[in-house]
Amino acid sequence: MELPSFALTGKTAIVTGAGRGIGKALAAGLAEAGAEVILLSRTEKELKETARQIKDRGGKAYYLTVDVTDREHIHQAIGQIRKKSGRIDILINNAGMNIRSKAEDVTDSEWNTIMDTNLKSAFMMSQEVGKVMKEQWTGGSILSVSSVAGQTALRTGVAYGASKAALIQMTKILAFEWGKDGIRVNSIGPWYFDTPLTEKLLSDEKYLKDILAVTPLNRVGQLKELIGPALFFVSEAGSYVTGQTLFVDGGMTIHGF
């Protein structure tokens, strides 16, 4: 039997929040698999460095500074990408953030900021890119980065957890609606990974001990360990998979916290 292909040669992929952390790692992985990767973020310095690193390894990449919480910014960016690259095959919704407040202390501003960044941006990007994929008549793949917080109650906060749970449900509904157009929509749900955003938290020995106590693999994830799951979802290897969330969590969601 022929082995399924994880190759993305000839594909064009967009990654939001691509300047650092998970987004940067996923962008590099897609490029290694052969895709031309368009990096989106608000921070040009980080994007420029990510693009340089990908090109230094022989990959194809360029960047656009975009506020993915702004519909007009997204619309303009998609237009530029279509003009430059000709098509869009893959979208990775990775842009996200958190403000750690207890439920009774969450302000309207904090709630709106988290929801706009984690959920609304992913919907608007999916909506705009989904229209392009339909027009191309060749389908496509959309992958959102959710979190174990979308399924399990954590100390990350109510607004963050709600945004990630909604992202998982959004994934299912988009997959249901767009399956007839050959568009597959999935998500991955990481636990704690070694990133610039988690560095301070993981440096707290007690906090790290609590995390490892509910992680069967007894360690924090490394960014490269997210690339394989992502490639599965967006490549031909996952061609009959849609509407699913894969928790890349060292077993945390089978334990509880």
C-alpha positions in Angstrom: 0.0 0.0 0.0 1.2 3.5 -0.9 2.2 5.6 2.2 0.2 8.8 2.6 2.1 12.0 1.7 2.8 14.7 4.2 4.5 16.8 1.5 3.1 20.3 0.8 5.1 21.0 -2.4 3.3 23.6 -4.5 0.9 24.7 -1.7 0.5 28.2 -0.3 -0.1 28.5 3.4 -0.9 31.4 5.7 0.1 31.4 9.4 -1.2 34.0 11.8 0.8 35.0 14.8 3.8 33.7 13.0 6.6 35.8 14.5 7.3 33.6 17.5 6.4 30.6 19.5 3.9 28.1 18.1 3.2 30.2 15.0 6.9 30.4 14.1 7.4 26.7 14.6 4.4 25.8 12.5 5.5 28.2 9.7 8.9 26.6 9.6 7.5 23.1 9.5 5.1 24.0 6.6 8.0 25.5 4.7 10.2 22.4 5.4 7.4 20.3 3.9 7.5 22.4 0.7 4.8 25.1 1.1 5.3 28.7 0.4 4.4 30.3 3.7 2.9 33.8 4.3 3.6 35.0 7.8 1.1 37.4 9.4 1.5 39.3 12.6 1.5 42.9 13.9 5.2 42.8 14.8 7.3 43.3 11.7 10.7 42.7 13.4 9.7 39.2 14.4 8.1 38.4 11.1 11.2 39.5 9.2 13.5 37.3 11.3 11.2 34.3 10.9 11.1 34.8 7.1 14.9 35.1 7.0 15.3 31.9 9.0 13.0 29.9 6.7 14.7 31.2 3.6 18.1 30.4 5.0 17.0 26.8 5.3 15.9 26.8 1.6 12.2 27.5 2.2 9.8 30.0 0.7 8.3 32.7 2.8 7.3 36.3 2.9 5.5 38.4 5.5 2.7 41.0 5.9 2.2 43.1 9.0 -1.5 42.6 9.7 -3.9 43.1 12.6 -6.0 40.0 12.4 -8.6 41.5 14.7 -9.4 44.1 12.0 -11.6 42.9 9.2 -10.3 45.5 6.7 -6.7 44.6 7.4 -7.5 40.9 6.8 -9.4 41.7 3.6 -6.5 43.8 2.2 -4.0 41.1 3.2 -5.9 38.3 1.4 -6.0 40.5 -1.7 -2.3 41.0 -1.6 -1.6 37.3 -1.1 -3.9 36.3 -4.0 -2.1 38.8 -6.2 1.4 37.7 -5.2 0.9 33.9 -4.7 -2.1 33.3 -6.9 -3.9 30.9 -4.5 -4.4 29.9 -0.9 -4.4 26.2 0.1 -3.8 26.2 3.9 -4.7 28.6 6.7 -3.2 28.2 10.2 -5.2 30.3 12.8 -2.5 30.6 15.5 -2.8 34.2 16.8 -3.8 34.2 20.4 -3.2 35.8 23.8 -4.3 35.7 27.4 -4.9 38.0 30.4 -4.9 36.0 33.6 -7.7 37.4 35.7 -10.0 35.6 38.1 -13.6 35.5 37.0 -14.8 38.2 39.4 -12.0 40.5 38.2 -12.3 40.2 34.4 -13.1 43.6 32.8 -15.2 44.1 29.7 -12.0 45.3 28.0 -10.1 42.2 28.9 -12.9 39.9 27.8 -13.3 41.7 24.5 -9.5 41.7 23.8 -9.2 37.9 24.5 -12.3 37.1 22.4 -11.2 39.3 19.5 -7.7 37.9 19.4 -8.4 34.2 20.0 -11.8 33.7 18.5 -13.0 36.5 16.3 -9.8 36.8 14.4 -9.8 33.0 13.6 -13.4 33.3 12.4 -12.7 36.3 10.2 -9.6 34.7 8.7 -11.4 31.5 8.1 -14.4 33.3 6.5 -12.2 35.4 4.2 -9.9 32.5 3.2 -12.9 30.1 3.0 -14.4 32.3 0.3 -11.1 32.1 -1.7 -10.9 28.3 -1.3 -14.5 28.0 -2.6 -13.7 30.2 -5.6 -10.6 28.0 -6.4 -12.7 24.8 -6.6 -9.8 22.8 -5.2 -10.8 22.8 -1.6 -8.3 23.5 1.2 -7.4 23.0 4.8 -7.9 25.3 7.8 -6.3 24.5 11.1 -6.8 26.5 14.3 -4.7 26.4 17.4 -7.0 25.9 20.3 -5.9 24.6 23.8 -6.6 22.0 26.4 -8.3 24.9 28.2 -11.1 24.5 25.6 -12.0 21.2 27.1 -10.7 21.2 30.7 -11.2 23.7 33.4 -7.8 25.3 34.1 -6.3 28.2 36.0 -5.7 30.1 32.7 -9.0 32.0 33.3 -12.6 32.0 32.2 -12.2 34.3 29.2 -9.3 32.3 27.7 -11.1 29.0 28.3 -14.3 30.2 26.8 -12.5 31.5 23.7 -10.7 28.2 23.1 -13.9 26.1 23.7 -15.7 28.3 21.2 -12.9 27.8 18.7 -13.3 24.0 19.0 -17.0 24.3 18.4 -16.5 26.8 15.5 -14.1 24.2 14.0 -16.9 21.6 14.0 -19.5 23.9 12.4 -17.2 25.2 9.7 -16.3 21.6 8.8 -19.9 20.7 8.7 -20.8 23.6 6.4 -17.8 23.6 4.1 -17.2 19.9 3.7 -19.2 19.9 0.4 -16.7 22.4 -0.9 -13.7 20.1 -0.1 -12.6 22.4 2.7 -11.4 20.5 5.8 -11.4 22.4 9.1 -9.6 21.0 12.2 -7.8 22.2 15.3 -5.0 21.2 17.6 -5.1 21.8 21.4 -1.7 22.2 23.0 -0.9 21.9 26.7 2.2 23.6 28.0 5.0 24.0 25.5 8.3 25.7 25.9 7.7 29.1 24.3 8.6 32.7 25.0 5.1 33.2 26.4 5.3 30.4 28.9 8.9 30.9 29.9 8.1 33.0 33.0 5.4 30.5 34.2 7.6 27.5 33.7 10.4 29.1 35.6 8.2 28.9 38.8 9.2 25.5 40.2 5.9 25.0 42.1 3.9 25.8 39.0 6.0 23.5 36.8 5.6 20.7 39.4 1.8 21.1 39.3 1.8 20.9 35.5 4.0 17.8 35.4 1.9 16.1 38.1 -1.0 15.9 35.7 1.0 15.2 32.6 1.5 11.5 32.1 4.6 12.0 29.9 6.0 14.1 32.8 7.5 16.9 30.7 6.7 20.1 28.9 6.2 19.8 25.1 8.8 21.0 22.6 7.6 23.1 19.7 8.8 20.7 17.1 6.3 18.2 18.5 3.4 20.3 17.2 4.7 20.2 13.6 3.8 16.6 13.0 0.1 16.9 14.1 -0.2 20.1 12.0 1.2 18.5 8.9 -1.1 15.5 9.3 -4.1 17.8 9.3 -3.2 20.0 6.4 -1.6 17.5 4.1 -3.0 14.6 2.0 -2.2 12.3 5.0 -5.3 13.7 6.7 -7.5 14.0 3.6 -10.5 12.2 5.2 -10.3 14.1 8.6 -12.4 17.1 9.3 -14.1 18.7 12.3 -11.7 17.2 14.7 -9.5 18.5 17.6 -6.3 16.7 18.5 -5.0 17.5 22.0 -1.2 17.5 21.8 -0.8 17.5 25.6 1.4 14.7 26.8 -1.7 12.9 28.0 -3.0 15.8 30.2 -6.6 15.6 29.1 -6.9 12.0 30.2 -5.8 13.0 33.7 -7.5 16.3 34.6 -6.1 19.2 36.6 
